[in-house]
């Protein structure tokens, strides 16, 4: 039986969250990283997880039962080389999540180029608020949980599904290891230019994910994005669509934006479900909420608890990250820059989640491409980007 686990590269958001989850299961967990600094270093201290500053072969002690290798770790790392030389059991982060948490769970995997973190937080919160008592794994800090994870006693495990690669020895997408029962695909765009040569390669990764959903499962697709919607033809399970477009199984309509929230109506199969309100701004956040509503309904939640849960959502924040390059996520950078004046600061303790469409892993990689050589400095705020001027509600809806 495993007792002591070491994580190489433990200060990444996902790795630190995994460390905390493993600690909660009673394992003796520790880790190392080259750069140990807040907020993740504080998070690890709060969780009682020993963290070594810098990498050293001495950290790979004889009593280790398992080593989890972060996807930022490559050959030449002294701890990794020690693990390989001594043939100590090792695995990637997604393999560790699968093997320790997902085999006995109903796995709800939230994916897409943009909106994963907010949609995962929304979905996890709706299920928790509705009494499903889920486990949740998020690539950010959900304010409702005051954490990047939640340990529950229920059947559901809601997890943010990243299409980035898994480890130095496994260049396939993380989300392919998550044993999906329910999959949400918000949208698909070109991303991660350092590992995906083109959009077709990303489409293939998502098709492979869809191919893993069992016949009794559910695929929830963003109907406002052509590439996400195109996945329907590859499904072997029930498919539901969501978006603002006519013909969506779950359609948001009549968006009304105020200074602190967005109100919208919802139809399911053309029939009105009711009116909902979220303390977030922008049509893209309405889509995120709509995906969470679709998943909540599939797990058995009724309308009123979901309506109350959305009103009580507090937002999500991320650890600060370096400059984002247009060359890494060109559309994301343009989308982010355009959205700055659309977001107003939160008030009365309520978070306004911009859901910046990038993560620390993507930010840290500055990949040059011929078409896009300029870089946009983009500061990752804790939970929202303050506006510098007022915008009309009609523009906010766009």
C-alpha positions as CSV (number, residue, x, y, z in Angstrom):
1,X,0.0,0.0,0.0
2,X,1.2,3.5,-0.9
3,X,2.2,5.6,2.1
4,X,4.7,8.3,1.0
5,X,4.3,10.4,-2.2
6,X,6.6,13.0,-3.6
7,X,5.6,15.6,-6.2
8,X,8.2,17.1,-8.5
9,X,7.0,20.6,-9.5
10,X,4.5,20.8,-6.7
11,X,3.9,24.6,-6.8
12,X,1.9,24.5,-10.0
13,X,-1.8,25.1,-9.3
14,X,-2.9,21.6,-10.3
15,X,0.0,19.8,-8.7
16,X,-0.5,21.7,-5.4
17,X,-4.2,20.8,-5.5
18,X,-3.4,17.2,-6.2
19,X,-1.0,17.2,-3.2
20,X,-3.8,18.5,-1.0
21,X,-6.2,15.9,-2.2
22,X,-3.7,13.1,-1.6
23,X,-3.0,14.5,1.9
24,X,-6.7,14.4,2.6
25,X,-6.7,10.7,1.8
26,X,-4.1,10.1,4.5
27,X,-0.9,9.9,2.4
28,X,2.3,11.3,3.6
29,X,2.8,14.0,0.9
30,X,5.7,16.3,0.1
31,X,7.1,18.0,-2.9
32,X,9.7,20.2,-4.5
33,X,9.9,23.1,-6.9
34,X,12.4,25.5,-8.3
35,X,10.4,28.5,-7.4
36,X,8.5,28.3,-4.2
37,X,6.5,31.5,-3.6
38,X,3.0,32.7,-2.7
39,X,0.2,32.1,-3.2
40,X,0.8,28.4,-3.8
41,X,3.6,28.1,-1.2
42,X,1.2,29.5,1.4
43,X,-1.5,27.1,0.2
44,X,0.9,24.1,0.7
45,X,1.9,25.3,4.2
46,X,-1.8,25.6,5.1
47,X,-2.3,22.0,4.0
48,X,0.7,20.8,6.0
49,X,2.7,19.7,3.0
50,X,6.5,19.9,3.2
51,X,7.9,21.7,0.2
52,X,11.6,21.8,-0.7
53,X,13.0,24.9,-2.4
54,X,14.9,23.8,-5.5
55,X,15.5,20.3,-6.9
56,X,17.9,17.9,-5.3
57,X,18.6,14.2,-5.7
58,X,18.6,14.1,-1.9
59,X,14.8,14.7,-2.0
60,X,14.3,11.3,-3.6
61,X,14.6,9.3,-0.4
62,X,14.5,5.4,-0.2
63,X,11.1,5.5,1.6
64,X,9.1,6.9,-1.4
65,X,6.3,4.7,-2.7
66,X,5.4,7.0,-5.6
67,X,6.7,10.1,-7.4
68,X,4.3,12.3,-9.4
69,X,6.1,14.1,-12.2
70,X,4.7,17.5,-13.2
71,X,4.4,18.3,-16.9
72,X,6.9,21.1,-16.6
73,X,9.6,18.6,-15.6
74,X,11.9,17.3,-18.3
75,X,14.9,15.0,-18.7
76,X,17.9,16.5,-16.9
77,X,16.0,17.4,-13.8
78,X,18.1,15.9,-11.0
79,X,15.1,14.4,-9.1
80,X,13.7,12.9,-12.2
81,X,17.0,11.3,-13.1
82,X,17.3,9.8,-9.7
83,X,13.8,8.4,-10.0
84,X,14.6,6.8,-13.3
85,X,18.0,5.5,-12.2
86,X,16.5,3.8,-9.1
87,X,13.3,2.6,-10.9
88,X,11.0,4.2,-8.4
89,X,7.4,4.0,-9.3
90,X,6.3,7.3,-11.0
91,X,3.3,8.7,-12.8
92,X,1.9,11.9,-14.3
93,X,-0.6,14.2,-12.6
94,X,-3.6,13.0,-14.5
95,X,-2.7,9.4,-13.9
96,X,-2.5,10.1,-10.2
97,X,-5.9,11.8,-10.2
98,X,-7.5,8.9,-12.2
99,X,-6.0,6.1,-10.1
100,X,-6.7,7.6,-6.7
101,X,-10.0,9.4,-7.2
102,X,-11.9,8.6,-10.5
103,X,-12.4,4.9,-10.9
104,X,-15.3,4.8,-8.4
105,X,-16.7,8.2,-9.2
106,X,-19.0,9.7,-11.8
107,X,-16.4,11.8,-13.6
108,X,-17.7,15.2,-14.9
109,X,-15.0,16.7,-17.1
110,X,-15.2,20.4,-18.0
111,X,-13.2,21.3,-21.1
112,X,-12.7,23.9,-23.9
113,X,-10.3,26.5,-24.9
114,X,-11.9,29.2,-22.8
115,X,-14.1,29.1,-19.7
116,X,-12.9,25.9,-18.1
117,X,-12.1,27.2,-14.7
118,X,-15.2,29.3,-14.2
119,X,-17.5,26.6,-15.6
120,X,-15.9,24.0,-13.4
121,X,-16.3,26.2,-10.3
122,X,-19.9,27.0,-11.3
123,X,-20.7,23.3,-11.8
124,X,-19.0,22.2,-8.6
125,X,-20.8,24.9,-6.7
126,X,-24.2,24.1,-8.1
127,X,-23.9,20.5,-7.2
128,X,-22.6,21.3,-3.7
129,X,-25.3,23.9,-3.1
130,X,-27.9,21.4,-4.4
131,X,-26.9,18.8,-1.9
132,X,-25.0,16.4,-4.2
133,X,-21.8,16.8,-2.1
134,X,-19.4,16.5,-5.0
135,X,-15.6,16.3,-5.1
136,X,-14.2,19.2,-7.1
137,X,-10.8,19.8,-8.7
138,X,-10.3,23.3,-10.2
139,X,-7.4,25.2,-11.8
140,X,-8.0,28.2,-9.6
141,X,-9.4,29.2,-6.3
142,X,-13.2,28.9,-6.1
143,X,-14.4,31.6,-3.7
144,X,-17.4,29.5,-2.6
145,X,-15.0,26.8,-1.4
146,X,-12.1,29.1,-0.6
147,X,-9.9,26.5,-2.2
148,X,-9.0,24.9,-5.5
149,X,-10.6,21.6,-4.5
150,X,-13.4,20.2,-2.5
151,X,-13.6,16.8,-0.8
152,X,-17.2,15.5,-0.7
153,X,-18.9,12.3,0.1
154,X,-21.0,12.1,-3.0
155,X,-20.6,10.2,-6.2
156,X,-19.7,13.1,-8.5
157,X,-16.2,14.3,-9.2
158,X,-16.1,17.6,-11.1
159,X,-12.8,18.2,-12.7
160,X,-11.3,20.9,-15.0
161,X,-10.1,19.0,-18.1
162,X,-7.0,20.4,-19.6
163,X,-5.9,19.6,-23.2
164,X,-2.3,20.4,-22.4
165,X,0.1,17.4,-22.4
166,X,0.5,15.2,-19.3
167,X,4.3,14.6,-18.7
168,X,7.7,14.3,-20.4
169,X,6.8,10.7,-21.1
170,X,3.2,11.3,-22.2
171,X,2.5,14.0,-24.7
172,X,-1.3,13.3,-24.9
173,X,-3.9,15.6,-23.3
174,X,-4.5,15.4,-19.6
175,X,-8.2,15.1,-20.0
176,X,-7.9,11.7,-21.8
177,X,-7.0,10.1,-18.4
178,X,-10.1,11.3,-16.6
179,X,-12.5,8.4,-17.3
180,X,-15.3,10.8,-18.4
181,X,-19.0,10.0,-17.7
182,X,-20.1,13.6,-18.5
183,X,-18.1,15.9,-20.7
184,X,-18.6,19.6,-21.4
185,X,-16.9,21.2,-24.3
186,X,-17.4,25.0,-24.2
187,X,-15.5,25.8,-27.3
188,X,-12.4,24.9,-29.4
189,X,-9.8,27.3,-30.8
190,X,-6.2,27.1,-31.7
191,X,-4.1,27.1,-28.5
192,X,-0.9,25.7,-27.0
193,X,1.2,26.3,-30.0
194,X,4.2,24.8,-28.3
195,X,2.6,21.3,-28.4
196,X,-0.1,21.5,-31.0
197,X,1.1,22.3,-34.6
198,X,-2.4,23.4,-35.8
199,X,-6.1,23.5,-35.0
200,X,-6.6,20.0,-36.5
201,X,-4.3,18.5,-33.9
202,X,-6.5,20.1,-31.1
203,X,-9.7,18.9,-32.8
204,X,-8.2,15.4,-32.8
205,X,-7.5,15.5,-29.0
206,X,-11.1,16.5,-28.4
207,X,-12.4,13.7,-30.7
208,X,-10.4,11.2,-28.7
209,X,-12.0,12.5,-25.5
210,X,-15.5,12.2,-27.0
211,X,-14.7,8.6,-28.0
212,X,-14.1,7.8,-24.3
213,X,-17.6,8.7,-23.1
214,X,-19.6,5.6,-22.4
215,X,-23.0,4.9,-24.0
216,X,-24.8,5.8,-20.8
217,X,-22.8,9.1,-20.5
218,X,-23.6,12.6,-21.7
219,X,-21.8,15.0,-24.0
220,X,-22.6,18.7,-23.5
221,X,-21.5,20.9,-26.4
222,X,-21.3,24.6,-26.9
223,X,-23.5,25.4,-29.9
224,X,-22.1,28.8,-30.5
225,X,-18.7,27.3,-31.5
226,X,-18.6,25.4,-34.7
227,X,-15.7,23.1,-33.8
228,X,-17.3,22.2,-30.4
229,X,-20.7,21.5,-32.1
230,X,-19.0,19.3,-34.8
231,X,-18.0,16.8,-32.1
232,X,-21.7,15.6,-32.0
233,X,-21.0,13.3,-35.0
234,X,-18.4,11.4,-33.1
235,X,-20.5,10.7,-29.9
236,X,-21.6,7.3,-28.8
237,X,-23.7,8.7,-26.0
238,X,-26.5,11.2,-25.5
239,X,-25.7,14.8,-26.7
240,X,-27.1,18.1,-25.4
241,X,-26.1,21.5,-26.8
242,X,-26.1,24.9,-25.0
243,X,-25.6,28.4,-26.1
244,X,-27.3,31.6,-27.3
245,X,-28.0,30.1,-30.8
246,X,-31.5,29.1,-31.9
247,X,-31.9,25.4,-31.9
248,X,-29.7,24.8,-28.8
249,X,-31.1,22.2,-26.4
250,X,-30.3,24.7,-23.6
251,X,-30.7,28.2,-24.9
252,X,-30.1,31.5,-23.0
253,X,-32.1,34.4,-24.2
254,X,-33.0,38.0,-23.3
255,X,-29.7,38.8,-21.5
256,X,-29.9,41.9,-19.3
257,X,-26.7,43.2,-17.8
258,X,-26.5,45.4,-14.7
259,X,-23.4,46.8,-12.9
260,X,-22.9,43.6,-10.9
261,X,-24.8,40.8,-12.6
262,X,-26.3,39.3,-15.7
263,X,-29.9,38.1,-15.9
264,X,-31.1,35.7,-18.6
265,X,-33.9,33.4,-19.5
266,X,-33.3,29.7,-20.2
267,X,-35.2,27.4,-22.6
268,X,-34.8,23.7,-22.7
269,X,-35.9,22.2,-26.0
270,X,-37.8,25.4,-26.7
271,X,-39.7,25.3,-23.4
272,X,-39.1,28.0,-20.8
273,X,-37.2,26.8,-17.7
274,X,-37.2,30.2,-16.0
275,X,-35.0,33.2,-15.4
276,X,-31.6,33.0,-13.8
277,X,-29.1,35.6,-12.6
278,X,-25.3,35.3,-12.1
279,X,-23.0,37.9,-10.4
280,X,-20.8,37.8,-13.5
281,X,-20.7,39.9,-16.6
282,X,-20.7,39.1,-20.3
283,X,-22.3,36.6,-22.7
284,X,-19.4,34.2,-22.3
285,X,-20.2,33.9,-18.6
286,X,-23.8,33.2,-19.4
287,X,-22.6,30.3,-21.6
288,X,-20.5,29.1,-18.7
289,X,-23.5,29.2,-16.4
290,X,-25.7,27.5,-19.0
291,X,-23.3,24.6,-19.2
292,X,-23.3,24.2,-15.4
293,X,-27.1,24.3,-15.5
294,X,-27.2,21.5,-18.1
295,X,-24.9,19.3,-16.0
296,X,-26.8,20.1,-12.9
297,X,-30.1,19.0,-14.5
298,X,-28.4,15.8,-15.8
299,X,-27.3,14.9,-12.3
300,X,-30.8,15.4,-10.9
301,X,-30.9,19.0,-9.6
302,X,-34.1,20.9,-9.9
303,X,-34.4,24.4,-11.2
304,X,-34.9,26.4,-7.9
305,X,-31.7,25.1,-6.2
306,X,-29.7,25.9,-9.3
307,X,-31.2,29.4,-9.6
308,X,-30.3,30.1,-5.9
309,X,-26.9,28.6,-6.4
310,X,-26.1,30.8,-9.3
311,X,-27.1,33.9,-7.4
312,X,-24.8,32.8,-4.6
313,X,-21.8,32.2,-6.8
314,X,-18.8,34.2,-5.6
315,X,-16.4,33.8,-8.5
316,X,-13.0,32.3,-9.0
317,X,-9.5,33.6,-8.9
318,X,-6.1,32.4,-10.1
319,X,-2.6,32.7,-8.9
320,X,-0.7,35.6,-10.7
321,X,1.1,34.5,-13.8
322,X,3.7,36.0,-16.1
323,X,3.1,37.9,-19.4
324,X,0.8,36.3,-21.9
325,X,2.0,36.2,-25.4
326,X,-0.2,36.7,-28.4
327,X,1.9,34.1,-30.1
328,X,0.8,31.5,-27.5
329,X,-2.9,32.2,-27.6
330,X,-3.5,34.9,-30.3
331,X,-7.3,34.9,-30.2
332,X,-7.3,34.8,-26.4
333,X,-5.1,37.8,-26.1
334,X,-7.3,39.8,-28.5
335,X,-10.4,38.6,-26.6
336,X,-8.9,39.5,-23.2
337,X,-7.7,42.9,-24.3
338,X,-11.2,43.7,-25.8
339,X,-12.9,42.5,-22.7
340,X,-11.1,44.8,-20.2
341,X,-13.5,47.8,-20.5
342,X,-16.5,45.4,-20.3
343,X,-15.8,44.3,-16.8
344,X,-16.7,46.3,-13.7
345,X,-15.0,45.8,-10.3
346,X,-16.9,43.7,-7.8
347,X,-18.7,45.4,-5.0
348,X,-20.1,44.4,-1.6
349,X,-17.7,41.5,-1.4
350,X,-19.0,39.9,-4.6
351,X,-16.4,38.7,-7.1
352,X,-16.8,39.5,-10.8
353,X,-15.1,36.7,-12.7
354,X,-13.5,37.7,-15.9
355,X,-12.4,34.1,-16.5
356,X,-9.2,35.3,-18.3
357,X,-8.8,32.7,-21.1
358,X,-5.4,31.5,-20.2
359,X,-3.6,29.6,-17.4
360,X,-0.2,29.9,-15.8
361,X,1.2,27.1,-17.9
362,X,0.2,28.8,-21.1
363,X,1.4,32.2,-19.9
364,X,4.9,30.9,-19.1
365,X,5.5,29.7,-22.6
366,X,6.5,32.4,-25.1
367,X,6.2,30.7,-28.5
368,X,7.2,32.6,-31.6
369,X,5.1,32.4,-34.8
370,X,5.4,34.2,-38.1
371,X,2.0,35.8,-38.1
372,X,2.2,37.2,-34.6
373,X,5.3,38.7,-33.2
374,X,3.9,41.3,-30.9
375,X,3.3,40.5,-27.2
376,X,0.6,42.0,-25.1
377,X,1.4,42.5,-21.5
378,X,-1.6,41.0,-19.6
379,X,-1.7,41.2,-15.9
380,X,-3.6,38.3,-14.3
381,X,-5.7,39.8,-11.5
382,X,-6.8,37.8,-8.4
383,X,-10.4,37.6,-9.6
384,X,-11.4,40.4,-11.9
385,X,-10.2,43.2,-14.1
386,X,-11.5,46.6,-13.2
387,X,-13.0,48.7,-15.9
388,X,-11.6,52.0,-16.9
389,X,-14.8,53.3,-18.5
390,X,-18.5,52.6,-18.7
391,X,-20.0,50.5,-21.5
392,X,-23.6,50.2,-22.6
393,X,-25.6,47.1,-21.7
394,X,-26.0,46.3,-25.4
395,X,-22.2,46.1,-25.8
396,X,-21.8,44.0,-22.7
397,X,-24.2,41.5,-24.2
398,X,-21.9,41.1,-27.1
